[in-house]
Amino acid sequence: MNILLLVVGFIIISHQHSFGQGDGEDAKLAAHYYNKGSFDKAELYYKKLYKKYSTDSYFEKYYDCLFFQEKFPEAEKVVEKRIKTNNLDISNHFKLASIYEKTGRESEADKIYQNLIDELSPVQSRVQALGKYFLSIGKYQYALDTYNKGKKSNRGGYQYNLELAELYAITNRNPEMITSYLDLLEYSSGYLKSVQAYLSRHIDFETDEADIAFLRTELLSRTQSNPNKFYYNEMLIWYYLQKKEYTGAIIQAKALDRKENSMGRKTYEIGNICKTNKLYKKAQEAFQAIMDFGEKSSYYSSAAQNYLEVSFLQVTEGGTYDIEEVEIVSHSFETELARLGKSNRTILIIERLARIYAFYLDESQKAQDLLYEALEAPLRPLDKARVKILLGDVLVANNQIWDASILYMQVANNFKDDKIGHEAKFKNAKVFYYDGEFDYAKAQLDVLKASTTKLIANDAMRLSLLLQDNLGIDTTLAPVQMYAQADLLFQQNKFDAAFTKLDSISILFPFHSLSDEIIYQKGLIYSKMQKWPEAIVQFEKIIETYWFDILADDAIFRIAEIYDYKLNDQDLAADYYKKILFDYSSSLHVSKSRERFRTIKAV
């Protein structure tokens, strides 16, 4: 008996296995012909498989085969039968409507669409599913009707503002689009950034005058009608920033700070935006508004420091400045520093004032005294390190290079694995380079080539290669020593003396391998002097004569940035960024060049 059962079971299993194998082959052949577009052959297999298993996947493929062959009567029957078995699957209703449209029965298709909306239950997922179906086939009005019905049946809940806004945008109904996006904020203020992003995408704030005017009117109306809904103030601030109407942005920021009792948070943010955009008077207006809150504001100290910084930038913009104006600014710094005292919170005032003394007013001793006093104050370790590096730079400018070296070494030892430690180590290596201790300098630079700080690693590599390529090729070190002295003069802002020293190398050693470095250094000097056309001439010489050398991509990138940021010629800047991308693909400047090239071309 048991043996008989085993035999029968084996026969059944074998039959099922062979049956399953046959279905598997049919499925493979069906997919093969379907993917090739041989729908007539694929139809035979999918018809057989669908008849047997009636799954959604086989139905979809079988329907496609009939539809693509324009076998509409057969397709219609199959779909109608499918609807009877599962009326809730809206995709089948859309298939039937599509057949009606293909066979000239548009009114019947419209009837299906309208019935789907009329019979729609007020469940959010069903409303969104039907709306997306209509959107996917370009039936925008039906999609709008779907969401509007869902909106009416769900008062007080989700109102489909986002979906409606996108549809209004597609159908060029921009006032309704704007209204829907703003209504979305009524549902949840958490959509604030999203609404701003969507509006930025759909409105050109330079050309779409009608949309801009409507948005402004709507925002002002809602702000006045809803004084406690702060997100409308946020939207107005954003609007004014898009329009570059910074006075309006500041007014709204101040109003928002008063409403939120935030003591200047938003106004401080706008002040920094103005500062970044070099709108110094507007930035001062914003920072002054914060200072008017008094020292009870947690933003007071930062605002005061930024106000002073902006005052300095305002009188030194463009590289030319009046000594008397700089002196007036320095007195403002001194007054504020005397009032607030030397501490962590005034460190930026201390650093800027020291730079003014040393590099603008030629009062390096006052700069040194100020920085030495600062080191006696209770500063955070990182702030103290920054002060030491700045003091070292002042000492280098005053030709006290070995005193500077001590400070650099202290920072390098205290922050061995930190960015500021690598910076100090590089500056110390340059001290030995200035003094002609080339072997020691190169050893330090070679270590820094592996720095995780990209800029330091690049600078270290460049100087190391300069020494490697130019030492030992002559019996004298004089050309390299003279070049190092010129570099020191450059760091000390003694530009005429630096030019003279560089020209002396060219005269005394006319065919020396430093020729390209001399040209490049002249470009850097002109750049520091803000003489942009002269700088470009020098960098162009590198590109034309030394296009194969390590400095070529640096020269191209320098020109690109001059046109980009100093001469405001973005088209020319883009040409030079493009040259980096295509001709110097291994350059360290590729990433920044690609970013700027894309940004310029996107405008």
C-alpha positions as CSV (number, residue, x, y, z in Angstrom):
1,M,0.0,0.0,0.0
2,N,2.8,2.4,1.0
3,I,4.7,1.5,-2.2
4,L,1.6,2.2,-4.3
5,L,1.2,5.7,-2.7
6,L,4.8,6.5,-3.3
7,V,4.5,5.6,-7.0
8,V,1.3,7.6,-7.5
9,G,2.9,10.6,-5.7
10,F,6.0,10.3,-7.8
11,I,3.9,10.3,-11.0
12,I,2.0,13.4,-9.9
13,I,5.1,15.3,-8.9
14,S,6.8,14.4,-12.2
15,H,3.8,15.5,-14.1
16,Q,3.7,18.8,-12.3
17,H,7.4,19.3,-12.8
18,S,7.2,18.7,-16.5
19,F,4.1,21.0,-16.7
20,G,5.9,23.7,-14.8
21,Q,8.9,23.4,-17.1
22,G,6.7,23.9,-20.2
23,D,5.1,27.0,-18.7
24,G,8.6,28.3,-17.9
25,E,9.6,27.9,-21.6
26,D,6.5,29.6,-22.7
27,A,7.1,32.6,-20.4
28,K,10.7,32.9,-21.7
29,L,9.6,32.8,-25.3
30,A,6.8,35.3,-24.6
31,A,9.2,37.7,-23.0
32,H,11.8,37.2,-25.8
33,Y,9.3,38.1,-28.6
34,Y,7.7,40.9,-26.5
35,N,11.1,42.6,-26.0
36,K,11.9,42.3,-29.7
37,G,8.6,43.9,-30.6
38,S,7.2,40.7,-32.2
39,F,3.9,41.2,-30.6
40,D,2.1,38.7,-32.9
41,K,4.3,35.9,-31.7
42,A,4.4,37.1,-28.1
43,E,0.5,37.2,-28.1
44,L,0.2,33.5,-28.7
45,Y,2.2,32.7,-25.5
46,Y,0.8,35.4,-23.3
47,K,-2.8,34.4,-24.3
48,K,-2.0,30.8,-23.3
49,L,-0.4,31.9,-20.0
50,Y,-3.1,34.5,-19.1
51,K,-5.9,32.0,-19.8
52,K,-4.2,29.5,-17.5
53,Y,-3.0,31.8,-14.6
54,S,-5.0,35.1,-15.0
55,T,-2.3,37.1,-13.2
56,D,-1.9,40.9,-13.5
57,S,1.5,40.6,-15.2
58,Y,0.3,38.2,-17.9
59,F,-2.8,40.3,-18.5
60,E,-0.8,43.5,-18.9
61,K,1.5,41.8,-21.5
62,Y,-1.4,40.1,-23.3
63,Y,-3.3,43.4,-23.5
64,D,-0.2,45.3,-24.8
65,C,0.3,42.7,-27.6
66,L,-3.3,43.2,-28.7
67,F,-3.2,47.0,-28.4
68,F,0.1,47.4,-30.2
69,Q,-1.2,45.2,-33.1
70,E,-4.4,47.4,-33.1
71,K,-6.6,44.4,-32.4
72,F,-8.9,46.7,-30.6
73,P,-12.1,44.5,-30.6
74,E,-10.2,41.6,-28.9
75,A,-8.4,44.0,-26.5
76,E,-11.8,45.5,-25.6
77,K,-13.3,42.2,-24.7
78,V,-10.4,41.1,-22.6
79,V,-10.4,44.4,-20.7
80,E,-14.2,44.4,-20.1
81,K,-14.0,40.9,-18.8
82,R,-11.1,41.9,-16.5
83,I,-13.1,44.9,-15.2
84,K,-15.9,42.6,-14.3
85,T,-13.6,40.5,-12.2
86,N,-11.9,43.5,-10.6
87,N,-13.7,46.8,-10.9
88,L,-11.6,48.6,-8.4
89,D,-8.4,48.5,-10.5
90,I,-8.6,51.9,-12.2
91,S,-5.8,51.0,-14.6
92,N,-8.2,48.7,-16.5
93,H,-10.7,51.5,-16.9
94,F,-8.0,53.6,-18.4
95,K,-7.1,50.8,-20.8
96,L,-10.7,50.6,-22.0
97,A,-10.9,54.4,-22.4
98,S,-7.7,54.3,-24.4
99,I,-9.3,51.7,-26.8
100,Y,-12.4,53.9,-27.1
101,E,-10.2,56.9,-28.1
102,K,-8.2,54.8,-30.6
103,T,-11.4,53.7,-32.2
104,G,-13.0,57.2,-32.4
105,R,-15.3,56.9,-29.4
106,E,-14.0,59.9,-27.4
107,S,-17.4,60.6,-25.8
108,E,-17.4,57.0,-24.3
109,A,-13.8,57.5,-23.1
110,D,-14.8,60.8,-21.5
111,K,-17.8,59.0,-19.8
112,I,-15.3,56.5,-18.2
113,Y,-13.1,59.4,-17.0
114,Q,-16.0,61.2,-15.5
115,N,-17.4,58.1,-13.9
116,L,-14.1,57.4,-12.2
117,I,-14.2,60.9,-10.7
118,D,-17.9,60.7,-9.7
119,E,-17.4,57.3,-8.0
120,L,-14.1,58.3,-6.3
121,S,-14.0,57.7,-2.6
122,P,-12.5,60.5,-0.4
123,V,-9.4,58.3,0.5
124,Q,-6.2,60.3,-0.1
125,S,-4.3,57.5,-1.6
126,R,-7.1,56.8,-4.1
127,V,-7.5,60.5,-5.0
128,Q,-3.7,60.8,-5.6
129,A,-3.6,57.6,-7.6
130,L,-6.4,58.7,-10.0
131,G,-4.9,62.2,-10.3
132,K,-1.5,60.7,-11.2
133,Y,-3.1,58.5,-13.9
134,F,-4.8,61.5,-15.5
135,L,-1.5,63.4,-15.3
136,S,0.4,60.6,-16.9
137,I,-1.8,60.6,-20.0
138,G,-2.0,64.4,-20.3
139,K,-5.6,64.7,-19.1
140,Y,-4.9,67.8,-17.0
141,Q,-8.4,69.0,-16.6
142,Y,-9.6,65.6,-15.3
143,A,-6.6,65.6,-13.0
144,L,-7.6,69.0,-11.7
145,D,-11.2,67.8,-11.2
146,T,-10.0,64.8,-9.3
147,Y,-7.9,66.8,-6.8
148,N,-10.6,69.5,-6.5
149,K,-13.2,66.8,-5.6
150,G,-10.7,65.3,-3.1
151,K,-10.2,68.8,-1.7
152,K,-14.0,69.4,-1.2
153,S,-14.5,66.0,0.5
154,N,-11.6,66.5,2.9
155,R,-12.1,70.0,4.4
156,G,-9.8,70.6,7.2
157,G,-7.4,67.9,6.1
158,Y,-5.0,67.5,3.3
159,Q,-6.1,69.8,0.4
160,Y,-3.9,68.6,-2.5
161,N,-2.4,72.0,-2.9
162,L,1.0,70.6,-4.0
163,E,-0.6,68.5,-6.7
164,L,-2.9,71.3,-7.8
165,A,-0.1,73.8,-8.0
166,E,2.0,71.5,-10.3
167,L,-1.0,71.1,-12.6
168,Y,-1.7,74.8,-12.7
169,A,2.0,75.3,-13.6
170,I,1.7,72.8,-16.4
171,T,-1.4,74.5,-17.8
172,N,0.1,78.0,-17.4
173,R,-2.4,79.1,-14.8
174,N,0.2,80.8,-12.8
175,P,-1.9,82.9,-10.4
176,E,-3.7,79.8,-9.3
177,M,-0.4,78.0,-9.1
178,I,1.0,80.7,-6.7
179,T,-2.2,80.6,-4.6
180,S,-2.0,76.8,-4.3
181,Y,1.6,76.9,-3.2
182,L,0.8,79.5,-0.6
183,D,-2.2,77.6,0.6
184,L,0.1,74.6,1.2
185,L,1.8,76.7,3.9
186,E,-1.7,77.0,5.6
187,Y,-1.7,73.2,5.8
188,S,1.8,73.0,7.2
189,S,4.5,75.7,7.5
190,G,7.0,72.8,7.2
191,Y,6.6,73.2,3.5
192,L,8.2,76.7,3.6
193,K,11.5,75.7,1.9
194,S,9.7,73.5,-0.6
195,V,7.3,76.2,-1.6
196,Q,10.2,78.6,-2.1
197,A,12.0,76.1,-4.3
198,Y,8.9,75.3,-6.4
199,L,8.2,79.0,-7.0
200,S,11.8,79.7,-7.9
201,R,11.5,76.9,-10.5
202,H,8.4,78.3,-12.1
203,I,8.9,82.1,-11.8
204,D,11.7,84.0,-13.5
205,F,12.2,86.9,-11.1
206,E,13.8,89.0,-13.8
207,T,11.2,88.7,-16.6
208,D,7.9,87.3,-15.4
209,E,6.5,90.7,-14.3
210,A,2.8,89.7,-14.0
211,D,3.7,86.6,-11.8
212,I,6.0,88.7,-9.7
213,A,3.4,91.4,-9.2
214,F,0.7,88.8,-8.3
215,L,3.0,87.0,-5.8
216,R,4.0,90.3,-4.1
217,T,0.4,91.4,-3.8
218,E,-0.7,88.0,-2.5
219,L,2.1,87.9,0.1
220,L,1.5,91.4,1.3
221,S,-2.2,90.7,1.7
222,R,-1.7,87.5,3.6
223,T,1.0,89.0,5.8
224,Q,-1.3,91.9,6.8
225,S,-4.4,89.6,7.2
226,N,-2.4,87.0,9.2
227,P,0.0,88.9,11.5
228,N,0.7,85.8,13.6
229,K,1.5,83.5,10.8
230,F,5.2,84.2,10.6
231,Y,5.9,82.1,7.6
232,Y,4.4,84.9,5.4
233,N,7.1,87.2,6.7
234,E,9.6,84.5,5.8
235,M,8.1,84.3,2.3
236,L,8.3,88.1,1.9
237,I,11.9,88.1,2.9
238,W,12.6,85.4,0.4
239,Y,10.7,87.3,-2.2
240,Y,12.7,90.5,-1.7
241,L,15.9,88.5,-1.8
242,Q,14.9,87.0,-5.2
243,K,14.2,90.5,-6.5
244,K,17.4,91.8,-4.9
245,E,15.4,94.4,-3.0
246,Y,17.5,94.2,0.1
247,T,15.8,97.2,1.9
248,G,12.5,95.3,1.8
249,A,14.2,92.1,3.0
250,I,15.7,94.0,6.0
251,I,12.4,95.6,6.9
252,Q,10.6,92.3,6.9
253,A,13.5,90.6,8.8
254,K,13.3,93.3,11.5
255,A,9.5,92.8,11.7
256,L,9.9,89.0,12.0
257,D,12.5,89.4,14.7
258,R,10.1,91.6,16.7
259,K,7.3,89.1,16.3
260,E,9.4,86.2,17.3
261,N,11.3,88.1,19.9
262,S,14.5,86.6,18.4
263,M,16.6,89.7,19.1
264,G,18.0,89.9,15.5
265,R,18.3,86.3,14.3
266,K,16.8,86.9,10.8
267,T,18.2,90.4,10.4
268,Y,21.7,89.0,11.1
269,E,21.1,86.4,8.4
270,I,20.1,89.1,5.9
271,G,23.1,91.2,6.9
272,N,25.4,88.4,6.0
273,I,23.7,87.9,2.7
274,C,24.2,91.6,1.9
275,K,27.9,91.4,3.0
276,T,28.5,88.4,0.8
277,N,27.0,90.3,-2.2
278,K,29.2,93.3,-1.4
279,L,26.2,95.5,-0.5
280,Y,28.0,97.1,2.3
281,K,25.6,99.9,3.1
282,K,22.7,97.5,3.3
283,A,24.8,95.1,5.4
284,Q,25.6,98.0,7.8
285,E,21.9,98.8,8.0
286,A,21.1,95.2,9.0
287,F,23.9,94.9,11.5
288,Q,23.1,98.3,13.0
289,A,19.5,97.2,13.5
290,I,20.7,94.3,15.6
291,M,23.1,96.5,17.6
292,D,20.1,98.7,18.4
293,F,18.7,95.8,20.5
294,G,21.6,96.4,22.8
295,E,24.0,93.8,24.3
296,K,21.0,91.8,25.6
297,S,20.9,90.3,22.1
298,S,23.0,87.2,21.7
299,Y,23.8,88.5,18.2
300,Y,25.1,91.8,19.4
301,S,28.8,90.9,19.4
302,S,28.8,89.2,16.0
303,A,26.8,92.1,14.5
304,A,29.2,94.7,15.9
305,Q,32.2,92.8,14.5
306,N,30.5,92.4,11.2
307,Y,29.6,96.1,11.1
308,L,33.2,97.0,11.6
309,E,34.4,94.4,9.0
310,V,31.9,95.8,6.5
311,S,33.2,99.3,7.2
312,F,36.7,98.2,6.4
313,L,35.7,96.4,3.2
314,Q,33.8,99.4,2.1
315,V,36.8,101.7,2.1
316,T,39.2,99.1,0.7
317,E,37.0,97.7,-2.0
318,G,38.9,97.3,-5.4
319,G,42.3,97.4,-3.9
320,T,42.6,101.2,-3.7
321,Y,41.9,103.0,-0.5
322,D,42.4,106.4,1.2
323,I,44.7,106.2,4.2
324,E,42.6,108.7,6.2
325,E,39.4,106.6,5.6
326,V,41.3,103.4,6.8
327,E,42.4,105.4,9.9
328,I,38.8,106.4,10.7
329,V,37.8,102.7,10.4
330,S,40.7,101.6,12.6
331,H,39.5,104.1,15.3
332,S,36.1,102.5,15.2
333,F,37.7,99.1,15.7
334,E,39.8,100.5,18.6
335,T,36.7,102.0,20.3
336,E,34.6,98.8,20.1
337,L,37.5,96.7,21.2
338,A,38.1,99.0,24.2
339,R,34.5,98.7,25.1
340,L,34.1,94.9,24.7
341,G,37.6,93.9,25.8
342,K,40.0,91.3,24.4
343,S,38.4,87.9,24.6
344,N,37.0,85.0,22.5
345,R,34.0,87.0,21.4
346,T,36.1,89.9,20.0
347,I,38.8,87.8,18.3
348,L,37.7,88.8,14.9
349,I,38.0,92.5,15.8
350,I,41.5,91.9,17.1
351,E,42.6,90.0,14.0
352,R,41.2,92.6,11.6
353,L,42.6,95.5,13.5
354,A,46.1,93.9,13.5
355,R,45.9,93.3,9.8
356,I,44.9,97.0,9.3
357,Y,47.9,98.1,11.4
358,A,50.4,95.8,9.7
359,F,49.3,95.7,6.0
360,Y,47.4,99.0,5.5
361,L,48.8,101.6,7.9
362,D,52.4,100.4,8.0
363,E,52.2,100.2,11.8
364,S,53.6,96.7,12.3
365,Q,54.7,97.4,15.9
366,K,51.2,98.3,16.9
367,A,50.0,95.1,15.2
368,Q,52.5,93.0,17.1
369,D,51.7,94.7,20.5
370,L,48.0,94.1,19.9
371,L,48.5,90.4,19.1
372,Y,50.9,89.8,21.9
373,E,48.3,91.3,24.3
374,A,45.6,89.1,22.8
375,L,47.8,86.0,23.5
376,E,47.6,86.9,27.2
377,A,43.8,87.0,27.1
378,P,41.7,83.9,27.9
379,L,41.4,82.6,24.3
380,R,40.2,79.2,23.1
381,P,43.2,77.1,21.8
382,L,42.2,77.3,18.2
383,D,41.7,81.1,18.4
384,K,45.1,81.4,20.1
385,A,46.6,79.4,17.3
386,R,45.1,81.7,14.7
387,V,46.5,84.7,16.5
388,K,50.0,83.1,16.6
389,I,49.8,82.5,12.8
390,L,48.7,86.0,12.1
391,L,51.5,87.4,14.4
392,G,53.9,85.2,12.5
393,D,52.7,86.7,9.2
394,V,53.2,90.2,10.7
395,L,56.7,89.3,11.8
396,V,57.6,87.9,8.4
397,A,56.3,91.2,6.8
398,N,58.6,93.0,9.3
399,N,61.5,90.7,8.3
400,Q,61.6,89.0,11.6
401,I,61.4,85.6,10.0
402,W,62.9,83.5,12.8
403,D,60.7,85.0,15.4
404,A,57.8,84.0,13.1
405,S,59.2,80.5,12.8
406,I,59.0,79.9,16.5
407,L,55.3,80.8,16.5
408,Y,54.6,78.6,13.4
409,M,56.4,75.7,15.1
410,Q,54.3,76.1,18.3
411,V,51.1,75.9,16.3
412,A,52.3,73.0,14.2
413,N,53.3,71.0,17.3
414,N,50.0,71.7,19.1
415,F,47.8,70.9,16.1
416,K,49.8,68.2,14.3
417,D,46.8,66.5,12.6
418,D,44.7,69.6,12.1
419,K,44.3,71.9,9.1
420,I,45.7,74.9,11.1
421,G,48.7,72.8,12.1
422,H,49.4,72.0,8.4
423,E,49.1,75.6,7.6
424,A,51.6,76.6,10.3
425,K,54.0,73.9,9.1
426,F,53.9,75.1,5.5
427,K,54.5,78.7,6.6
428,N,57.5,77.5,8.7
429,A,58.9,75.6,5.7
430,K,58.7,78.8,3.7
431,V,60.7,80.6,6.4
432,F,63.6,78.2,5.8
433,Y,63.0,78.6,2.0
434,Y,63.2,82.4,2.4
435,D,66.5,82.1,4.3
436,G,68.0,79.8,1.7
437,E,67.8,76.6,3.8
438,F,66.4,74.7,0.8
439,D,67.2,71.1,1.8
440,Y,65.4,71.5,5.1
441,A,62.5,73.4,3.5
442,K,62.0,70.7,0.9
443,A,62.0,67.9,3.4
444,Q,59.2,69.7,5.3
445,L,57.3,70.4,2.1
446,D,57.5,66.7,0.9
447,V,55.8,65.7,4.1
448,L,53.0,68.3,3.6
449,K,52.3,67.0,0.0
450,A,50.3,64.2,1.7
451,S,48.3,66.8,3.7
452,T,44.5,66.2,3.8
453,T,44.1,69.9,3.3
454,K,44.0,70.1,-0.5
455,L,45.2,73.7,-0.8
456,I,48.2,73.2,1.6
457,A,49.1,69.9,-0.2
458,N,49.0,71.7,-3.6
459,D,51.1,74.7,-2.4
460,A,53.6,72.4,-0.8
461,M,53.9,70.3,-3.9
462,R,54.4,73.3,-6.1
463,L,57.1,74.8,-4.0
464,S,58.8,71.4,-3.5
465,L,58.9,70.9,-7.3
466,L,60.2,74.4,-7.8
467,L,63.2,73.5,-5.5
468,Q,63.6,70.1,-7.0
469,D,63.6,71.4,-10.6
470,N,66.0,74.3,-10.0
471,L,68.5,73.1,-7.4
472,G,71.6,71.3,-8.5
473,I,71.4,72.2,-12.2
474,D,73.9,75.0,-11.8
475,T,77.1,75.4,-9.7
476,T,75.4,78.3,-8.0
477,L,72.3,78.6,-5.8
478,A,72.1,82.3,-6.6
479,P,69.0,82.3,-8.9
480,V,66.9,80.3,-6.5
481,Q,68.1,82.4,-3.5
482,M,67.2,85.5,-5.4
483,Y,63.8,84.1,-6.3
484,A,63.1,83.2,-2.7
485,Q,64.1,86.8,-1.7
486,A,61.6,88.1,-4.3
487,D,59.0,85.8,-2.9
488,L,59.6,87.2,0.6
489,L,59.4,90.8,-0.7
490,F,56.1,89.8,-2.3
491,Q,54.8,88.5,1.1
492,Q,55.9,91.8,2.7
493,N,53.9,93.8,0.1
494,K,57.1,95.3,-1.2
495,F,56.0,95.0,-4.8
496,D,58.5,97.3,-6.6
497,A,61.4,95.6,-4.8
498,A,60.0,92.2,-5.7
499,F,59.7,93.2,-9.4
500,T,63.3,94.5,-9.3
501,K,64.6,91.3,-7.8
502,L,62.7,89.1,-10.4
503,D,64.0,91.2,-13.3
504,S,67.5,90.9,-11.9
505,I,67.3,87.1,-12.2
506,S,66.2,87.4,-15.8
507,I,69.0,89.7,-16.6
508,L,71.8,87.8,-14.8
509,F,70.5,84.3,-15.7
510,P,68.5,84.8,-18.9
511,F,68.0,81.1,-19.8
512,H,67.5,79.7,-16.3
513,S,64.7,77.2,-15.7
514,L,63.1,79.7,-13.3
515,S,61.8,81.7,-16.2
516,D,58.3,80.4,-16.0
517,E,58.2,80.8,-12.3
518,I,59.3,84.4,-12.6
519,I,56.5,85.2,-15.1
520,Y,53.9,83.4,-12.9
521,Q,55.1,85.3,-9.8
522,K,54.7,88.6,-11.6
523,G,51.1,87.6,-12.3
524,L,50.6,86.9,-8.6
525,I,52.1,90.3,-7.7
526,Y,49.9,92.2,-10.1
527,S,46.9,90.2,-8.8
528,K,47.7,91.3,-5.2
529,M,48.0,94.9,-6.5
530,Q,44.5,94.4,-8.1
531,K,46.0,95.2,-11.5
532,W,43.9,92.6,-13.3
533,P,44.8,93.3,-17.0
534,E,48.5,93.2,-16.2
535,A,48.1,90.0,-14.2
536,I,46.3,88.4,-17.2
537,V,49.1,89.3,-19.5
538,Q,51.6,87.5,-17.3
539,F,49.4,84.4,-16.9
540,E,48.8,84.3,-20.7
541,K,52.5,84.2,-21.2
542,I,52.6,81.0,-19.2
543,I,49.8,79.4,-21.3
544,E,51.4,80.4,-24.6
545,T,55.0,79.5,-23.8
546,Y,54.8,76.9,-21.0
547,W,51.5,75.2,-21.9
548,F,53.2,71.8,-21.1
549,D,54.5,72.9,-17.7
550,I,53.0,72.4,-14.2
551,L,52.1,76.0,-13.9
552,A,49.9,76.1,-17.1
553,D,46.6,74.9,-15.4
554,D,47.3,77.2,-12.5
555,A,47.6,80.2,-14.9
556,I,44.5,79.3,-16.7
557,F,42.5,78.9,-13.5
558,R,43.8,82.3,-12.2
559,I,42.6,84.0,-15.4
560,A,39.3,82.3,-15.2
561,E,38.8,83.5,-11.6
562,I,39.9,87.1,-12.5
563,Y,37.2,87.2,-15.3
564,D,34.7,85.5,-13.1
565,Y,35.0,87.4,-9.8
566,K,37.0,90.6,-10.6
567,L,36.1,91.7,-14.2
568,N,32.6,90.2,-14.2
569,D,33.0,88.7,-17.7
570,Q,31.4,85.3,-17.1
571,D,31.6,84.3,-20.8
572,L,35.3,84.6,-20.9
573,A,35.6,83.0,-17.5
574,A,33.6,80.0,-18.8
575,D,36.0,79.7,-21.7
576,Y,39.0,79.3,-19.4
577,Y,37.1,76.9,-17.0
578,K,36.3,74.8,-20.1
579,K,39.9,74.8,-21.1
580,I,40.8,73.3,-17.7
581,L,38.1,70.6,-18.1
582,F,39.1,69.6,-21.6
583,D,42.9,70.3,-21.8
584,Y,44.0,69.6,-18.2
585,S,41.6,66.9,-17.0
586,S,44.1,65.8,-14.2
587,S,44.4,69.3,-12.8
588,L,43.5,69.9,-9.1
589,H,41.3,72.7,-10.4
590,V,38.9,70.4,-12.3
591,S,36.3,70.2,-9.6
592,K,36.0,73.9,-9.1
593,S,36.1,74.6,-12.8
594,R,33.3,72.2,-13.5
595,E,31.2,73.7,-10.8
596,R,31.7,77.3,-12.0
597,F,31.3,76.3,-15.7
598,R,28.0,74.7,-15.0
599,T,26.8,77.6,-12.9
600,I,27.7,80.2,-15.5
601,K,26.1,78.2,-18.3
602,A,22.9,77.6,-16.3
603,V,22.3,81.4,-16.0
